[in-house]
Amino acid sequence: MAVPSLTSVTPSSGPTSGGDILRLAGTGFAARVAVLLGGAPAEVLSLRVESGTHFADVRTPPHAVALVDVELHNLSADGRPVPGEAAALPGAYRYLRPRVAKEAALTRLVRTLLRELKRQVVANVSASVSVDYDDTVADGLNVIAMASLPSVVLSGPTLRESRRYSTNVLHEDVVQGPSGAELVRRRPAYTVDLAFTLTVASARTAELFNLMAAVATFLNRNRWLSMPRDAEDASLGTVRWEMDADGEARTQLGSRDDVRAFTWGFLVRGFDVDEGLPFDLGKAVSEAQLETDSLSGGTS
């Protein structure tokens, strides 16, 4: 039987908990094989041959964070390793610790807005989500339930693609891959303007106008706002907002329930809702070389 060879292992990294599906490609695989990752046996799921190339799909075992060798051993009919029929790819698979889910920047932004509105304008502030709306549609209205007056409700955001602050430049990172430095490219991030609406309600006209002045002061004072993740980390980025083009105050002093209200719109400019989708991976990075052509006169 031919001595096996390994040409590729995909993907090249996975979680330390194991359970990742790897595809080994090469030649000379027997009808039964054993696969080891860093010396730990992997579960062989399937073997097949396509256009002269042998493929083995295996499930990775658990392993500590490390860059490990991938080994393949041909087995005899009774499951014993055949002497001399083995192949290995040094450092072909990297065990990585799974990322702990991070709080979305948008969630942190909304929470920061709510906290600052509570602190600087009025204590009774809420965010409008689906459960805040009246699901009774017989009257044709979806009314936000306000527990007490005066109150401030932050509605939104509505996403509007921002061409002013977006960029078409690919984001590139050099990472260490199984066979050396690799270039990872991502498509440009999706940049949007976030359109919010503030709704302020009161039972008294004078109180409503005082709140309008407080909201105007709040928006003017906090054009740049830090977005801390918690009390210990107060420097995780800032956002800039400005009044919406159609964000003039709209006041309603009379209603069926004798509630005075006004709404005011504002925008958060240039907010990246993602980090850009992967464009291509695994491009080898080599030393830059200057290509020259010989020219007349001894120059190049």
C-alpha positions in Angstrom: 0.0 0.0 0.0 1.2 3.5 -0.8 2.6 5.7 2.0 0.0 8.4 2.8 0.6 12.1 2.5 -1.3 15.1 3.9 -1.6 18.2 1.9 -4.2 20.4 3.8 -6.3 20.6 6.9 -9.4 22.8 6.9 -10.3 24.8 8.9 -7.0 25.6 10.4 -8.3 26.6 13.9 -11.1 25.7 16.3 -12.3 25.8 19.9 -10.4 24.1 22.8 -13.6 22.3 23.7 -13.3 20.2 20.5 -16.2 19.1 18.4 -15.0 21.0 15.3 -15.2 19.1 12.0 -11.9 19.0 10.1 -11.3 17.9 6.5 -8.0 16.3 5.8 -6.9 16.1 2.2 -4.0 14.0 0.8 -3.2 10.7 -0.9 -2.7 7.1 0.0 -5.4 6.9 2.7 -6.3 3.3 3.6 -9.9 2.0 4.1 -9.4 2.7 7.8 -7.3 5.5 9.3 -6.5 7.0 12.7 -6.0 10.7 13.1 -4.2 12.5 16.0 -4.2 16.1 16.9 -1.5 17.0 19.3 -1.3 13.3 20.2 -5.0 13.1 21.1 -7.2 10.8 18.9 -9.9 12.4 16.8 -13.1 10.7 15.8 -13.0 9.7 12.1 -16.4 10.4 10.6 -15.9 9.5 6.9 -13.4 8.6 4.2 -13.7 9.1 0.4 -11.8 9.6 -2.8 -12.6 12.3 -5.3 -10.5 12.8 -8.5 -7.6 10.9 -7.1 -7.5 13.0 -3.8 -8.3 11.3 -0.5 -10.5 13.1 2.1 -11.0 12.3 5.7 -13.6 14.2 7.9 -12.8 14.0 11.6 -14.2 15.5 14.8 -11.6 17.2 16.9 -10.9 16.2 20.5 -10.7 18.7 23.4 -7.2 20.2 23.9 -5.6 23.1 25.6 -4.7 26.3 23.7 -1.9 25.3 21.4 -0.6 24.9 17.8 -0.6 21.2 17.2 0.5 18.7 14.7 -2.0 16.7 12.7 -1.1 13.0 12.1 -2.7 10.4 10.0 -2.0 6.6 10.3 -3.2 3.9 8.0 -4.8 1.0 9.8 -5.0 -2.6 8.9 -8.3 -4.5 8.7 -8.1 -5.4 12.4 -7.5 -1.7 13.4 -3.8 -1.8 14.0 -1.4 0.9 12.7 0.5 -0.2 9.6 4.2 0.3 10.2 5.7 3.1 8.0 2.3 4.2 6.7 1.9 7.6 8.5 1.9 11.2 7.5 1.9 14.5 9.5 1.5 18.2 9.0 3.4 20.1 11.7 1.5 22.9 13.3 -1.5 22.5 11.0 -4.2 23.2 13.6 -4.6 25.8 16.2 -6.7 25.4 19.3 -8.2 28.7 20.4 -10.1 29.7 23.5 -13.7 30.6 22.5 -14.5 34.3 22.6 -16.8 35.3 25.4 -19.8 37.1 23.8 -19.2 40.9 23.9 -21.9 43.4 24.6 -23.0 45.0 21.4 -21.8 48.6 21.0 -25.4 49.6 20.1 -26.7 48.2 23.3 -24.1 50.1 25.2 -25.0 53.3 23.4 -28.7 53.0 24.2 -28.0 52.2 27.8 -25.7 55.2 28.1 -28.3 57.5 26.6 -30.9 56.3 29.0 -28.6 56.7 32.0 -27.6 60.2 31.0 -31.3 61.2 30.3 -32.2 59.9 33.8 -29.4 61.9 35.4 -29.6 65.1 33.4 -33.3 65.5 32.4 -35.8 63.5 34.4 -35.7 60.3 36.4 -38.7 58.6 34.6 -37.0 57.5 31.4 -37.7 54.4 29.4 -36.8 52.8 26.0 -39.5 51.9 23.6 -39.5 48.2 22.6 -42.2 46.0 21.3 -43.6 45.2 24.8 -44.1 48.9 25.5 -46.7 49.2 22.9 -50.4 48.6 23.3 -51.3 45.5 21.3 -55.0 46.6 21.1 -55.4 47.9 17.5 -59.1 48.5 17.6 -58.6 52.2 18.1 -55.9 52.3 15.5 -53.3 53.5 18.0 -50.1 51.9 19.4 -49.6 53.9 22.6 -46.5 53.7 24.8 -47.5 53.0 28.3 -46.1 55.7 30.6 -46.1 54.8 34.3 -46.0 58.3 35.6 -45.7 61.9 34.4 -43.5 63.7 33.6 -41.8 61.0 31.5 -39.2 60.7 28.7 -39.3 57.9 26.1 -36.4 57.1 23.9 -37.6 55.5 20.6 -35.5 53.9 17.9 -33.1 53.7 16.4 -33.9 53.7 12.8 -30.9 52.8 10.7 -30.0 55.0 7.7 -27.0 54.2 5.6 -24.3 56.8 6.1 -22.4 57.6 2.9 -20.8 60.7 4.5 -18.9 58.7 7.2 -18.6 55.3 5.6 -15.4 54.1 4.0 -14.7 51.7 1.1 -11.2 50.8 2.4 -10.7 47.1 3.2 -9.6 46.4 6.7 -6.5 44.2 6.8 -4.8 42.4 9.7 -1.7 40.2 9.7 -2.3 37.1 11.8 -0.1 34.1 12.6 -1.4 31.1 10.7 -0.4 27.5 10.8 2.3 28.0 8.2 3.4 31.5 9.0 2.1 35.1 8.7 -1.3 35.4 6.9 -3.2 38.4 5.7 -6.9 38.6 6.8 -9.1 41.1 4.9 -12.5 42.2 5.8 -15.0 44.1 3.8 -15.7 47.7 4.9 -17.9 48.0 8.0 -21.6 48.9 7.4 -21.8 52.5 8.6 -25.1 54.0 9.5 -26.7 57.0 11.1 -28.9 56.1 14.0 -32.2 58.1 14.1 -33.7 58.4 17.6 -36.8 60.2 18.8 -37.3 61.6 22.3 -40.9 61.8 23.4 -41.6 63.9 26.5 -45.0 64.0 28.2 -46.4 66.0 31.1 -49.7 66.9 32.6 -48.8 70.6 33.0 -47.8 73.0 30.2 -45.2 74.9 32.2 -43.5 71.6 33.2 -43.5 70.5 29.6 -41.7 73.6 28.5 -39.1 73.2 31.3 -38.5 69.7 30.1 -38.1 70.9 26.5 -35.4 73.4 27.7 -33.7 70.6 29.6 -33.7 68.3 26.6 -32.3 71.1 24.4 -29.5 71.7 27.0 -28.9 67.9 27.1 -28.5 67.6 23.3 -26.3 70.7 23.1 -24.1 69.7 26.0 -23.6 66.1 25.1 -22.6 66.3 21.4 -19.8 63.9 22.2 -20.6 61.2 24.7 -18.4 58.5 26.2 -19.8 55.0 26.1 -18.4 53.2 29.1 -19.0 49.4 29.5 -19.1 49.7 33.3 -18.0 52.0 36.1 -14.5 50.8 35.9 -13.9 51.4 32.2 -14.9 54.9 31.1 -12.9 55.1 27.8 -14.4 52.6 25.4 -15.1 55.1 22.7 -17.3 58.1 22.0 -20.3 58.8 19.8 -21.3 62.1 18.1 -24.8 63.1 17.7 -26.6 66.1 16.1 -30.1 67.2 15.4 -31.8 65.4 12.6 -32.6 67.4 9.4 -36.3 66.8 10.2 -35.8 66.8 14.0 -37.5 70.0 14.9 -39.6 69.9 18.1 -43.2 69.0 17.5 -45.4 70.0 20.4 -48.9 68.8 21.3 -50.4 70.8 24.1 -53.8 69.3 24.1 -55.1 65.8 23.8 -58.0 63.6 24.8 -56.3 62.6 28.1 -55.1 66.2 28.8 -51.5 65.1 28.4 -49.0 67.6 26.9 -46.2 66.1 24.8 -43.5 66.9 22.4 -41.1 64.9 20.3 -37.6 65.7 19.2 -35.4 63.7 16.8 -31.6 63.5 16.7 -29.0 61.4 14.9 -26.0 59.5 16.0 -23.6 59.9 13.0 -21.2 57.4 11.5 -22.0 54.3 13.7 -20.4 51.0 12.6 -22.9 48.3 13.2 -20.4 45.5 12.4 -16.7 45.1 11.8 -17.0 44.1 8.2 -17.5 40.6 6.8 -14.5 38.4 6.0 -13.4 39.0 2.4 -10.5 36.5 2.1 -8.4 34.5 4.5 -5.1 32.7 4.5 -3.2 34.9 2.0 0.5 34.3 2.7 2.4 37.4 3.7 6.0 37.6 2.4 8.8 40.2 2.4 8.2 43.0 0.0 10.3 42.8 -3.2 11.0 45.5 -5.6 10.6 44.4 -9.2 12.9 46.3 -11.6 13.3 46.3 -15.4 16.6 47.1 -17.1 16.6 50.3 -19.1 19.1 51.9 -21.4 21.9 54.0 -19.9 22.5 51.5 -17.1 19.5 52.5 -15.0 16.8 50.3 -13.7 
